[in-house]
Amino acid sequence: MTEETQAPRRVKEPPHRRALAASVSGQALEWYDFALYGLAAAIIFPRMFFPDAEPVVGVLASFATFAVGFIARPVGGFVFGRMGDRIGRARTLMITILLMGIGTMLIGAIPSFESIGLLAPILLVMLRLIQGLGIGGEWSGAAVLVVETSPRERRGFLSSMINSGEYVGTLVASGLFAVLALVMPQEAFQTWGWRVPFLLSGVGVLICWAIRRRLEEPETFTDAISVVEAQPTFMQSIRAEGRHILGIIGLRMFENASAYIILAFAVTYAESVGVPTSTTTLGVSLASVVAIFLIPVFGGLSDRIGRRKTYTIGAVFLILFFWPFFLLLDTNNALLVWVAFGVAYGLGMSPMLAVAPAWFAELFPTRFRYSGTAISANIATVLAGGLAPFIAVALMAMSGNLVLVMVYLVALAVISLLAARLTPETAGSELR
């Protein structure tokens, strides 16, 4: 018996499988951290870190620290985008996961204002900045890694799972937070129980680290850096790819704003018309579950009919459904409220979210792919997502109804649909 028959050769694992596991787990951890911070900023941090402020001022100060993370994202996108294009996608994603996870874990260890005074909120802001920097390079790096390792005909389907991972993390965070708040005495939860989910972020970091430490750089990237000819400078790349950067910013305006309108403004609006908090919270959770399963469906559809058509289906449906969406909330009927959130996310948000990783990454050449995706996606997040709930609240206060809010959403939809029309179709194309 030969040595070959005694020890069969081990079949090498397809590179996209480990890349997908590394990217989806990282997105789950990112949104676990994001959701935890949002919940704690609303419930815990005003009392823990701003006890001397008036209640409203304390909440505003707490949400200001939440906004700091959005401000840091474009900086993180620039820094880690450049790093990913120079030293590699896998190495850079090791750094971003550490920044996100360790930043979250340390937030759970910050002493209260009563213990260390002003240093407590200062530490909170510093760690939130670290979180934001890491997040700025995480999603784009995950998208690029999966796209560069996936079969061309399945890039849309496989890369869309990255965004499904976001909602897995959100559900785990909100569920864990809710369970602890339910089973623990209120004083104990507000004193130390809230820290447990933050500290558990360290477990997520270890899992992601174990997956990512065995990652290999995509062949597309290693081939590109082996070319000895002079590469374009960063500014030359910005000028050459400016049209695609603006295109992605335009595409994300309606998609990103709509996500925060549904998850933040609509929740506040529902409560203002008498819908119980438990009903809206469950509605958001159900919408997340729907999105987890439908995003890959639309990702696969984009491989067959194209990124542009799939995105347009979602954008057109959602802008037509927004008015019925708010009317369903007005009914104060739990079942109809759940239907409203589920349909808005399942048929409106899911198609737009599904195409984003593949479409954005496929637009750029290899040596600028990480930078271009990170810079454009994070700029749009600040311009659209971070400001949308505030703008919607202000517009409703001005008019006393939803008319101006709908005008705002229609304007964003027009921008995004125009951007979709002008942005090249990339499904099935060779990576540049």
Secondary structure, DSSP 4 states (H G I P E B T S, - for coil): --HHHHSPPPPPPPHHHHHHHHHHHHHHHHHHHHHHHHHHHHHTHHHHH-TTS-HHHHHHHHHHHHHHHHHHHHHHHHHHHHHHHHT-HHHHHHHHHHHHHHHHHHHTTPPPHHHHTTHHHHHHHHHHHHHHHHHHHHHHHHHHHHHHHS-GGGHHHHHHHHHHHHHHHHHHHHHHHHHHHHHS-HHHIIIIITHHHHHTHHHHHHHHHHHHTT----HHHHHHHT--SPPPPHHHHHHHTHHHHHHHHHHHHHHHHHHHIIIIIHHHHHHHTT--HHHHHHHHHHHHHHHHHHHHHHHHHHHHH-HHHHHHHHHHHHHHHHHHHHHHHHTT-HHHHHHHHHHIIIIIIHHHHHHHHHHHHHTS-GGGHHHHHHHHHHHHIIIIITTHHHHHHHHHHHHSSSHHHHHHHHHHHHHHHHHHHHSPP-TTPPP-
